[in-house]
């Protein structure tokens, strides 16, 4: 009887619904993040705050006014001339600005400065979507005393220069981009290479060059034979006292050689170049004085003795 009672109790239990497929509680009336609706939401509400400056055209009237006789002779204009003739923009800390230009612009100069505060920035060359063939990370102790100045080669089309202020909100900076029309002048890197054949810096090696006090600025050229280039350029004034640091990456060091002008006021200036790539990626470097003040006497004679006046 007990056995039959247990069987009857089991049969009386209702069937379990654990393995029964449940119907959905509700049915969505719209698709989940479908492509059309998602793009519409992004464009309407969450569009990035990145601003883009007007395109730089070689045929615009302002372009011809800025292109002086010095450019036709292959000589770079001074930084003061570029700042006076251009309309610099202010980039707040943490923000980004871009400058695009047409295919007739073969190279551009990028100038950055502050009002005496530190300058930390990231300068990139964009060529098409998700393609960054050149990148420069910049640190300057005093952006007014030693403003940043570099030439970026822009062969081909769909080029844009991206400048990002990686400093805090309290450290804004001024930026200026000045171009050069193709065949209007010789590239400054070609001119420097014709004067100084340079020397080879192997991967992982360090090359230092000291300068006298009468050298107010120096020009630097880094290039490879077509291989990628990773290098760090430092301006030291005293032991382990970095006044300016540039970390450079270039996808092709022959098509896009890196050329920069570094201000070297004061005494005890030393330029140090570090090839941060492996030994398979050497680079060629040329360093020459750019502006020399003859009114300043060099701090040392060939014999290493200096007489006071």
C-alpha positions as CSV (number, residue, x, y, z in Angstrom):
1,X,0.0,0.0,0.0
2,X,2.9,2.4,0.8
3,X,4.3,1.8,-2.7
4,X,1.0,2.5,-4.4
5,X,0.6,5.6,-2.2
6,X,4.0,6.9,-3.3
7,X,3.2,6.3,-7.0
8,X,-0.1,8.2,-6.6
9,X,1.7,11.1,-4.9
10,X,4.2,11.4,-7.8
11,X,1.5,11.3,-10.4
12,X,-0.4,14.1,-8.6
13,X,2.6,16.5,-8.9
14,X,1.9,18.9,-11.8
15,X,4.3,18.8,-14.8
16,X,7.4,21.0,-14.4
17,X,7.8,23.9,-16.8
18,X,11.6,24.1,-16.5
19,X,12.2,22.8,-19.9
20,X,9.3,24.6,-21.6
21,X,10.4,27.5,-23.8
22,X,8.9,30.7,-22.4
23,X,7.5,33.3,-24.6
24,X,9.2,36.8,-24.4
25,X,7.6,39.2,-22.0
26,X,7.6,41.9,-24.7
27,X,8.5,42.4,-28.3
28,X,10.6,45.4,-29.2
29,X,9.1,47.6,-31.9
30,X,12.5,48.7,-33.1
31,X,15.7,46.9,-34.1
32,X,18.6,47.0,-31.6
33,X,21.4,49.4,-32.7
34,X,20.7,48.8,-36.4
35,X,23.0,50.8,-38.7
36,X,20.6,53.6,-39.8
37,X,19.2,54.4,-36.4
38,X,22.6,54.2,-34.7
39,X,24.3,56.6,-37.1
40,X,21.4,59.0,-36.7
41,X,21.7,59.0,-32.9
42,X,25.4,59.5,-33.1
43,X,25.1,62.5,-35.5
44,X,22.4,64.1,-33.5
45,X,23.4,63.7,-29.9
46,X,26.9,62.4,-29.5
47,X,28.9,64.0,-32.3
48,X,32.6,64.4,-31.3
49,X,33.6,67.9,-30.3
50,X,36.6,67.9,-32.5
51,X,36.8,71.1,-34.5
52,X,38.5,71.5,-37.9
53,X,40.1,74.6,-39.2
54,X,39.5,75.8,-42.7
55,X,41.4,73.9,-45.5
56,X,44.7,75.4,-46.5
57,X,44.7,75.9,-50.3
58,X,47.7,76.8,-52.4
59,X,45.5,79.0,-54.7
60,X,44.0,81.1,-52.0
61,X,44.9,84.8,-51.8
62,X,46.2,84.5,-48.3
63,X,48.5,81.8,-49.4
64,X,50.3,83.9,-52.0
65,X,50.7,86.7,-49.6
66,X,52.4,84.5,-47.1
67,X,54.7,83.0,-49.7
68,X,57.6,85.5,-49.9
69,X,60.8,85.5,-52.0
70,X,62.6,83.5,-49.3
71,X,60.4,80.4,-50.1
72,X,61.2,80.7,-53.8
73,X,64.9,80.6,-53.0
74,X,64.4,77.5,-50.8
75,X,65.0,79.3,-47.5
76,X,62.5,79.0,-44.7
77,X,60.8,82.1,-43.4
78,X,61.6,83.0,-39.9
79,X,59.2,82.0,-37.2
80,X,58.3,85.6,-36.4
81,X,57.4,86.2,-40.1
82,X,55.1,83.2,-40.1
83,X,53.4,84.2,-36.8
84,X,52.9,87.8,-38.0
85,X,51.5,86.8,-41.4
86,X,49.3,84.0,-40.2
87,X,46.3,83.7,-38.0
88,X,47.2,81.4,-35.1
89,X,44.6,79.5,-33.2
90,X,44.4,78.8,-29.5
91,X,44.2,75.1,-28.5
92,X,43.0,74.6,-24.9
93,X,44.4,71.9,-22.7
94,X,42.9,68.5,-23.6
95,X,41.4,69.6,-26.9
96,X,42.3,68.8,-30.6
97,X,42.3,70.8,-33.8
98,X,43.0,69.6,-37.4
99,X,44.1,71.4,-40.5
100,X,43.5,69.9,-43.9
101,X,44.9,71.0,-47.3
102,X,44.8,70.0,-50.9
103,X,47.3,68.0,-53.0
104,X,49.3,71.0,-54.2
105,X,50.7,71.5,-50.7
106,X,53.9,69.4,-50.6
107,X,55.0,70.2,-47.1
108,X,53.9,72.3,-44.1
109,X,55.5,74.0,-41.2
110,X,54.0,73.5,-37.8
111,X,54.6,76.0,-35.1
112,X,53.5,75.8,-31.5
113,X,54.1,78.2,-28.6
114,X,52.7,79.2,-25.2
115,X,52.9,82.3,-23.0
116,X,55.8,81.0,-21.0
117,X,54.1,77.9,-19.6
118,X,55.1,74.3,-20.3
119,X,54.0,72.8,-23.7
120,X,53.0,69.2,-24.1
121,X,51.5,68.3,-27.5
122,X,50.9,65.5,-29.9
123,X,51.3,66.3,-33.6
124,X,50.2,63.7,-36.2
125,X,50.0,63.5,-39.9
126,X,46.8,61.8,-41.1
127,X,46.5,60.4,-44.6
128,X,43.2,58.8,-45.1
129,X,41.1,57.0,-42.5
130,X,43.1,55.2,-39.7
131,X,46.4,56.0,-41.3
132,X,49.0,57.9,-39.3
133,X,52.3,57.9,-41.2
134,X,54.0,60.4,-38.9
135,X,53.7,61.3,-35.2
136,X,55.6,63.7,-32.9
137,X,55.2,63.9,-29.2
138,X,56.5,67.3,-27.9
139,X,57.5,68.5,-24.5
140,X,59.0,72.0,-23.9
141,X,59.7,73.5,-20.6
142,X,59.0,77.0,-21.7
143,X,56.9,77.3,-24.9
144,X,57.6,81.0,-25.3
145,X,61.4,80.9,-24.8
146,X,61.7,77.8,-27.1
147,X,58.7,77.5,-29.4
148,X,58.3,74.3,-31.4
149,X,59.0,74.4,-35.1
150,X,59.0,71.5,-37.5
151,X,58.5,70.7,-41.2
152,X,56.2,67.8,-42.1
153,X,56.3,66.4,-45.6
154,X,52.9,65.8,-47.1
155,X,53.2,63.9,-50.4
156,X,50.1,62.6,-52.0
157,X,46.5,63.6,-51.2
158,X,44.0,63.3,-48.3
159,X,46.5,64.8,-45.8
160,X,45.6,66.5,-42.6
161,X,47.7,67.7,-39.6
162,X,46.2,66.9,-36.2
163,X,47.4,68.9,-33.2
164,X,46.4,67.8,-29.7
165,X,47.1,69.7,-26.6
166,X,47.9,66.9,-24.1
167,X,48.4,69.4,-21.2
168,X,45.9,70.4,-18.5
169,X,43.2,73.0,-19.0
170,X,45.5,75.6,-17.4
171,X,48.1,75.3,-20.2
172,X,46.7,76.5,-23.5
173,X,48.9,76.9,-26.5
174,X,48.9,78.8,-29.8
175,X,49.3,76.8,-33.1
176,X,50.1,77.8,-36.6
177,X,50.4,75.8,-39.8
178,X,52.1,77.3,-42.9
179,X,52.4,75.5,-46.2
180,X,54.6,75.3,-49.2
181,X,53.5,74.7,-52.8
182,X,55.1,71.9,-54.6
183,X,58.1,73.0,-56.8
184,X,58.0,76.5,-55.3
185,X,61.2,75.9,-53.4
186,X,63.7,73.3,-52.4
187,X,62.9,71.3,-49.3
188,X,64.9,72.5,-46.3
189,X,65.8,68.9,-45.6
190,X,67.5,68.7,-49.1
191,X,69.3,72.0,-48.4
192,X,70.6,70.8,-45.1
193,X,71.7,67.4,-46.5
194,X,73.6,69.1,-49.3
195,X,75.6,71.0,-46.7
196,X,76.1,68.2,-44.2
197,X,76.0,64.6,-45.2
198,X,75.4,63.7,-41.6
199,X,76.3,60.5,-39.8
200,X,74.6,57.2,-39.2
201,X,73.1,56.4,-35.8
202,X,72.5,52.7,-35.4
203,X,69.5,51.4,-33.6
204,X,69.8,51.9,-29.8
205,X,72.8,54.3,-30.2
206,X,73.1,57.9,-28.9
207,X,74.6,60.9,-30.7
208,X,75.3,64.2,-28.9
209,X,76.3,67.5,-30.4
210,X,77.3,70.5,-28.2
211,X,76.9,74.1,-29.4
212,X,78.5,77.4,-28.4
213,X,76.7,80.3,-26.8
214,X,76.6,82.3,-30.1
215,X,74.4,79.6,-31.7
216,X,70.8,80.8,-31.2
217,X,69.1,77.9,-33.0
218,X,70.0,74.7,-34.7
219,X,68.4,72.7,-37.5
220,X,68.1,68.9,-37.3
221,X,67.4,66.4,-40.1
222,X,66.5,62.7,-39.5
223,X,65.9,60.3,-42.3
224,X,66.3,56.6,-43.3
225,X,66.7,54.6,-46.5
226,X,62.9,53.9,-46.6
227,X,62.6,52.0,-43.3
228,X,60.5,53.1,-40.4
229,X,62.1,55.6,-38.0
230,X,61.7,55.9,-34.2
231,X,63.9,58.5,-32.5
232,X,64.0,60.9,-29.6
233,X,65.5,64.4,-29.8
234,X,66.5,66.1,-26.6
235,X,67.8,69.6,-25.9
236,X,69.8,69.6,-22.7
237,X,71.2,72.6,-20.8
238,X,73.2,71.2,-18.0
239,X,73.4,67.6,-16.7
240,X,70.1,65.7,-17.2
241,X,68.2,69.0,-17.6
242,X,65.9,68.5,-20.6
243,X,64.6,71.8,-22.0
244,X,62.9,70.2,-25.0
245,X,62.1,66.6,-25.9
246,X,60.6,65.3,-29.2
247,X,59.7,61.7,-29.8
248,X,59.4,61.1,-33.5
249,X,57.8,58.2,-35.4
250,X,57.8,58.1,-39.2
251,X,56.5,55.3,-41.3
252,X,58.9,55.9,-44.2
253,X,62.0,58.0,-43.3
254,X,63.0,58.6,-46.9
255,X,59.6,59.8,-48.2
256,X,59.0,61.9,-45.1
257,X,62.3,63.0,-43.5
258,X,61.9,64.8,-40.3
259,X,63.2,68.4,-40.2
260,X,63.0,70.7,-37.2
261,X,64.5,74.0,-35.9
262,X,65.3,74.1,-32.2
263,X,65.9,77.3,-30.3
264,X,69.1,77.2,-28.2
265,X,69.4,80.4,-26.2
266,X,71.9,80.6,-23.4
267,X,75.0,78.5,-22.8
268,X,75.7,74.9,-22.4
269,X,73.3,73.6,-25.0
270,X,73.6,70.0,-26.1
271,X,71.4,68.2,-28.7
272,X,71.1,64.5,-28.0
273,X,69.6,62.1,-30.6
274,X,68.6,58.6,-29.5
275,X,67.6,56.0,-32.1
276,X,65.0,54.1,-30.1
277,X,64.5,51.5,-32.8
278,X,66.3,48.1,-32.9
279,X,69.7,47.6,-34.6
280,X,68.0,46.7,-37.9
281,X,66.7,50.3,-38.3
282,X,69.6,52.8,-38.5
283,X,69.0,56.4,-39.3
284,X,71.0,59.3,-40.7
285,X,71.2,62.6,-38.8
286,X,72.4,66.0,-39.8
287,X,72.8,68.8,-37.3
288,X,73.9,72.3,-38.2
289,X,73.6,75.8,-36.7
290,X,70.6,77.8,-38.0
291,X,71.1,81.3,-36.6
292,X,74.4,82.5,-35.2
293,X,74.7,85.7,-33.2
294,X,78.2,87.1,-34.0
295,X,77.9,89.6,-31.1
296,X,78.2,86.8,-28.6
297,X,81.7,85.4,-28.1
298,X,82.1,81.7,-27.9
299,X,82.6,80.4,-24.4
300,X,85.7,78.4,-25.1
301,X,88.8,78.6,-27.3
302,X,90.4,75.6,-29.0
303,X,92.8,75.4,-26.1
304,X,89.9,75.3,-23.6
305,X,90.9,78.6,-21.9
306,X,88.7,81.6,-21.5
307,X,89.9,85.1,-20.4
308,X,87.6,87.5,-18.7
309,X,87.2,91.0,-20.0
